[in-house]
């Protein structure tokens, strides 16, 4: 069953059309990855799903119900959370305070229970609970951004470039945690520059070029695709 359906989506910035008839779907329980060069439209798509941008055409449906004209706050309440590109933690607030802001849609006791679940996924955040987010390492800030998104108890987690600027060992830890998040019943839509790692993690993938979907299919097929190898995996097999 599809949790998310995107149909013929058009998004513009002024006179520039950033998305051109994009269609894709994400089934309940899947990890789906979006690949593409900078400027392909990946972040625009994520921001449109989140309600931060309005589509000029097409539709975004969650559980079959259109959310294309729904505000960002209501979309969070409907079960969609985003960990944005660049992490965007609140630097002058503590780790614990950042997390509790992510749980603002939940009652106090439920938010505290969820916070403990986040700490179980990311033990380092519990160690740093009283520390200001701005003093964390890049990897710790990424853990915090994902944890903050999970505080809303989403059905669909949108992750935009979680490995950006991080050391390989930290990236591997985060990707292992994404598997655990999926095992806990959260569906994931992942934008990721590291195409090889993303396709090894994901069930399916889509490739965007200049605002259009140009390739799609099971992750294993994309990983073996000559076009994907040439453009995103550094050449031949």
C-alpha positions in Angstrom: 0.0 0.0 0.0 1.3 3.4 -1.0 1.9 5.8 1.9 3.0 8.7 -0.3 1.9 9.3 -3.9 3.2 12.2 -6.0 1.5 12.8 -9.4 2.6 15.1 -12.2 4.1 17.6 -9.8 5.1 21.0 -11.1 6.9 23.5 -8.9 8.2 26.9 -9.9 10.4 29.6 -8.4 9.2 32.7 -10.2 9.7 32.0 -13.9 12.0 29.0 -13.2 10.3 25.6 -13.3 12.1 23.4 -10.7 10.0 20.3 -11.0 8.4 19.2 -14.2 5.7 16.6 -14.0 7.4 14.5 -11.3 5.5 11.3 -10.3 6.7 8.8 -7.7 5.4 6.7 -4.8 6.6 5.4 -1.5 5.0 2.3 -0.1 4.4 1.8 3.6 7.6 0.4 5.2 10.0 1.2 2.3 13.2 3.2 2.1 13.2 5.0 -1.2 16.1 7.2 -2.3 16.2 10.2 -4.6 19.4 10.7 -6.6 20.5 13.5 -8.8 23.0 16.3 -9.2 22.9 19.6 -7.4 20.0 21.6 -8.9 18.1 18.5 -10.0 15.1 19.4 -7.8 15.5 16.9 -5.0 15.3 19.5 -2.1 12.5 21.3 -3.9 10.5 18.0 -3.9 11.2 17.4 -0.2 10.1 20.9 0.7 6.9 20.6 -1.4 6.0 17.3 0.3 6.6 19.0 3.7 4.3 21.9 2.8 7.1 24.5 2.8 6.6 25.1 -1.0 3.3 25.1 -2.9 3.0 23.1 -6.1 1.8 24.9 -9.3 0.3 21.7 -10.6 -0.1 18.0 -9.8 -0.8 16.4 -6.5 0.8 15.1 -3.3 -1.2 12.4 -1.5 -0.7 10.9 2.0 -2.7 7.7 2.5 -4.6 8.6 -0.6 -5.6 12.1 0.7 -4.3 15.2 -1.0 -1.9 17.3 1.1 -0.8 19.6 -1.7 -2.7 22.6 -0.2 -2.1 21.7 3.4 0.1 23.8 5.7 3.4 22.5 7.0 2.2 22.3 10.6 -0.8 20.2 9.6 1.4 17.9 7.5 3.6 17.2 10.5 0.5 16.4 12.5 -0.6 14.1 9.6 2.6 12.0 10.0 5.4 13.6 7.9 8.6 14.9 9.4 11.7 16.3 7.7 15.4 16.4 8.7 16.5 19.2 6.4 19.7 19.6 4.4 22.3 21.3 6.6 20.8 19.9 9.8 19.4 23.3 11.0 19.6 22.6 14.7 18.9 25.4 17.1 22.5 26.2 18.2 21.7 28.1 21.4 19.4 25.5 22.8 20.5 22.2 24.4 20.2 18.8 22.8 17.2 18.0 25.0 15.5 21.3 24.2 16.0 20.7 20.4 14.4 17.3 20.7 11.4 18.6 22.7 10.8 21.3 20.1 10.5 18.4 17.6 7.9 16.9 19.8 5.7 20.0 20.0 2.7 18.2 18.4 2.8 15.5 21.2 1.5 15.6 24.7 4.3 16.1 27.4 4.4 12.5 28.6 4.4 11.1 25.1 7.1 13.5 24.0 9.3 12.4 27.0 8.7 8.7 26.1 9.7 9.4 22.5 12.8 11.3 23.6 13.9 8.2 25.4 13.4 6.2 22.2 15.5 8.7 20.3 18.2 8.4 23.0 18.1 4.6 22.5 18.8 5.1 18.8 21.4 7.7 19.4 23.1 7.1 22.8 25.5 10.0 22.1 22.6 12.4 22.2 21.7 11.3 25.7 25.4 11.8 26.8 25.1 15.4 25.3 21.6 16.1 26.5 22.5 19.3 28.4 25.1 20.5 25.8 24.3 23.4 23.5 23.5 22.0 20.0 25.9 24.6 18.4 28.8 23.0 20.1 28.2 19.5 18.8 30.2 17.9 16.1 28.7 17.7 12.6 27.9 14.0 13.1 26.2 14.7 16.4 24.2 17.6 14.9 23.0 15.2 12.1 21.9 12.7 14.8 20.1 15.5 16.5 18.4 16.6 13.3 17.1 13.1 12.7 16.2 12.6 16.3 14.3 15.9 16.3 12.3 14.8 13.2 11.5 11.5 14.9 10.1 13.3 18.0 6.8 13.9 16.0 6.4 10.1 15.7 6.2 10.3 11.9 4.9 7.6 9.6 7.1 9.1 6.8 10.6 10.5 7.5 12.1 12.8 4.9 15.9 12.9 5.1 17.8 15.5 3.0 21.5 14.8 2.5 22.2 13.2 5.9 25.8 12.3 5.0 26.8 15.7 3.8 30.2 16.8 5.2 30.5 13.9 7.6 33.4 11.4 8.0 32.8 7.9 6.5 32.7 6.2 9.9 29.9 8.5 11.1 28.0 8.0 7.8 28.1 4.3 8.3 26.7 4.7 11.9 23.9 6.9 10.6 22.9 4.5 7.8 22.9 1.6 10.3 20.5 3.6 12.4 18.3 4.3 9.4 17.8 0.6 9.1 16.7 0.4 12.7 14.3 3.3 12.2 12.7 1.4 9.3 12.5 -1.7 11.4 10.5 0.3 13.9 7.9 1.0 11.3 8.9 4.4 9.9 8.9 4.8 6.1 11.9 6.8 4.7 12.3 9.0 1.7 16.0 9.8 1.4 17.9 12.4 -0.7 21.5 11.4 -0.6 24.7 12.5 -2.4 26.4 9.1 -1.7 24.5 7.2 -4.3 26.2 3.8 -3.6 25.4 3.8 0.1 21.9 5.1 -0.6 21.1 2.4 -3.1 22.6 -0.3 -0.9 20.2 0.9 1.9 17.1 1.6 -0.2 14.4 -0.7 -1.6 13.9 1.5 -4.7 15.2 4.7 -6.2 14.4 7.5 -8.5 16.9 9.6 -10.4 16.0 13.3 -11.0 17.6 15.4 -13.7 16.7 19.1 -14.3 13.4 18.6 -12.5 12.3 15.4 -14.2 12.4 11.7 -13.2 14.7 10.1 -15.8 15.2 6.7 -14.1 13.4 4.6 -11.5 13.4 1.1 -10.3 14.5 -1.4 -7.6 17.7 -0.2 -5.9 19.7 -3.2 -7.0 18.8 -2.5 -10.7 19.8 1.1 -10.4 23.1 0.1 -8.7 23.9 -2.1 -11.7 22.7 0.5 -14.3 25.4 1.8 -16.6 23.7 5.3 -16.6 23.8 5.5 -12.9 27.4 4.2 -12.8 28.5 6.8 -15.3 26.7 9.7 -13.6 26.8 8.9 -9.9 29.1 6.0 -9.1 32.3 7.1 -10.8 32.4 5.2 -14.0 32.3 1.5 -14.9 31.4 -1.6 -12.9 
